[in-house]
């Protein structure tokens, strides 16, 4: 049986480099996915990745079993990226009323639900639509829907309240639906 994340971090805190290597191996894909959603370039994502794991190495003794290791390392990674840009957390580029987002997403339209599902299953369309979103929208979608963190964990990683995270997630999902809808009319 392989050691838990908490055990690996405890061994890391005691100076065990191989335990830390196993921890990195377990979580590096999730950390890179998150960083790539918010970074301006691949180089920025890689820099934040390095910073995050260096910070995790140094802070391994501070890990508490009350949180998941995935949430802990994703929080460290997000903070590393935000330190690079020194941007304010959670500040939207522009406020769009919810009813406008719903209309753009196609809520209340005559479009059959199967058409929306087909667009979600088309990987190229989905990637284009995600690329049209802001880094903040991609970030909340990746954490909650791709990495499957709980609502509380997602809010903690983002450094916002659960209520604010739910609002941001809802708006991000509406923007994604609108981008998918718009992309389906634009053609390949």
N, C-alpha and C positions, 0 to 999 in steps of 0.2 A: 504494500500500500504506500502510495507516495505521500510525502508530508503535506500538510495543509499550508495555505499561504501564511497563516499566523506563525506556524512553526518555522517556515522558511525565513520569515522576517526576524524572528527571535534568533535564529542561527546567524543571520546576517548581522544583527546587532552585536553578536559575539565575535564578529570578524570573519565568518565563513563565506568566502567568495563564491564557492560552488553553489551554496544555497541561494545566494543572490542571483547567480547566473540562471538557476532554475526558475526563480521568481520572474526575472526579465523574460525568459523564454515563454512563460505562461501568459504574460500580459502585454508583450510588445506589439502584437497585431492590433489589439484594442486601442492602445495608446497612439499608435500611428494613425489609425482610422480617425480618431478624435482630432488629433493635431492637424491632419490634412484638411479637415473640414474648416478649420479656422485660420490656417496659415496662408499668407499671401503667395508663398512659393514652397516648393518641395524642400529647398534648402532651409527655409525658416522652420518647417515642420521637423526636419532632422535635427536642427539646432535645439529646438524645444524638447525633442525626444531625449537628446543627450543630457540636457539640463535636468529634465524630470527624473531620469534614473540616477543621476549623480545625487540629486536632492533626496531621492528615496533611500539610497545607500546611507547617506548621512543621517536620515531621520528614521531609520528602521526601528530604533529603540522606542520611538514615540508612537508607533502603531498600536492602536488599542483594539481589542477584539470586539468592541461595540460597533464597528463599521466593517464593511467588506473591504478586502484588500484591493479589489478591482475599483471600487469607488474611491478608495484612498489614493491609489496611483493615478487614476484619471483626474482627480482634483489637483494633485501635484503637477501633472502634465498641463492641464489647463492654465494653472497659475504661471507655469514657465512660459507658455505662449503669450499670455497676457502681459507678463513682464517685458517681453520683447516689444510689444506694441504700446504699452502703457495706455491702453484704452479703458474707458469706463465700462464696467461689467453691466450687461443687460440694457444698454442704451440703444433703442432702435434708431435706424437712420431717419425714418419718418413714420409718423403715426397714420395708420389707415383704419378707418372705422370698420368694425366687425361685419356689418351688413354688406359693405363693399367687398370684403374678402370672401364672404359667403357667396355673393353673386358671381364673382370672378371664378370661384371654385366650381360653380355650376349647381349650387344648391337650389332646389325648386325647379330645375330645368326638366325638360322632357327626356333627357338623355337616359338610356337604360343603365342600371348599375353595372351590368356586364361590361359595358364599354370602359368604365373607369377601371375595373379589375384587369381588363386586357392591357391598358396602358401601364398599370403597375407591374404587370408581368413582363413587359417589354423592357429589358435591361437598358438598352441604349436610350430609350425615351426617358426612363427613370433617371439615368445618369445625367442626361441633358437638363431635365427639370431640377434635379438637385443642384446642378451647377449654376442655375439661374437664381437660386436662393442666396440670401445673405449668409455669412459665416455663422451668425447667431442662430438662424433658423436651422441650418445644417447641423450645428452642434447639438441642439436639443433633440432633433430627430435621430441623430446617431446614438446619443446616449440612451434615450428612452426606447426607440423602436428597433435599432440595430443591436446595440449592446445589451438591451433588455434590462437596464437598471430599473429599480423600483422608482416610484415617484419621489420618495424621500431621498433616495440616493442621487437621483438626477438633480434634484434641487440643491443638495449639498455640494455636488461637483460644480454646479453653476454658481453657487454662492448666493442663492436667492431663496425665497420662501416657497413652500410647496404650492401655494395658491398662485404665485407669480409664474412658477414653472408650468403649471397646468394651462395658464393663459397663454404663455409663450408657445407651448407645444400645440395648442389648438390652432393658434394663428399660423404656426409653421406648417401644420398639416393642411390648412386651407390654402396657403400659398403654394404648397407642393401640388395640391389638386388643381389649382388654377394653372400652374406652369405645365402640368401634364396635359390639361385640357387645351391650352394654347398650343402646345407642341404637337398635338394630334391634328390641328388644323394647318400647321405650317408645313407638314410633310417631312420626309427624311432629309 
